Amino acid sequence: MTERPLSMLLSIARSELTQILRNRAVLITSLIMPVAASIFFVRFSDQFAAIGSFGYVAAIIMFTIAAFSLYSTAVTTLAARRQTLFLKRLRSTSAGDAAILIGLMLPVTVIAVIQVVAILTIFAVVGQTPGQAPLVVVAVAGAFLMMLALALATAGLTNSPEHAQVTALPLSLVVVAVASWVGITGTESLGLLKRLLPGGAATELAVTAWNGTATFPETLPLLGPMIGWTVLSVMLARRLFAWEPRR
């Protein structure tokens, strides 16, 4: 009797979580270091808020976790499982493609969510409480979905876990740079450009939501770029993603 899809998904997720916890390099570079950087932003939040705002600090924390703990780790994970033929073996089971990918990325997603919730909670206690917490949740969810989709697309261009350090780093730095640019300068000038860049709209939503200056009708257009990047990335992943090692 074949396993149910949900059971297969959870089984894959448990196996992947074990692999992550055993890999010290991944734990340090992709999970511990982003947390340390985020804690640094919290520790000196007053100084960073003087440059932008407390919402800017929240946005930087959000994208530090999204870019490195989530995106980079997901790209490395998919490249590593492809290289060891684990993806190929999984496709020979009753698990569908979606269940395989969700199962592989579920552990790192849960870890990243726990990280961002914990650090933003600490920031809310020692810094400033969010003015509109539900919209902050929307910003985090939109940013995380976008980065997961981008990870799938990037994994299609990544030949090995070692190569992932090259393919994932540029976009990780770009989204953090965009978050800093938008968080510090706002969107009064070059607003359309800033919102269309990856992470720009999510940053604006996070900043205004944390500062309490956002309203729900005004934030709806900000969902467009996040959804657009997510859809575009999924389309690219469908064309580029490989289940077997590239030759």
SULBELKA-V684088 format. One line per field, one symbol per residue. ss: DSSP state (H for helix, E for strand, L for the rest). Layout:
# SULBELKA-V684088
ss->???
This chain:
# SULBELKA-V684088
ss->LLLLHHHHHHHHHHHHHHHHHHLHHHHHHHHHHHHHHHHHHHHLHHHHHHHLLHHHHHHHHHHHHHHHHHHHHHHHHHHHHHHLLHHHHHHLLLLLHHHHHHHHHHHHHHHHHHHHHHHHHHHHHHLLLLLLHHHHHHHHHHHHHHHHHHHHHHHLLLLLHHHHHHHHHHHHHHHHHHHHHHHHHLLLLLHHHHHHLLLHHHHHHHHHHHHLLLLHHHHHHHHHHHHHHHHHHHHHHHHHLLLLLLL
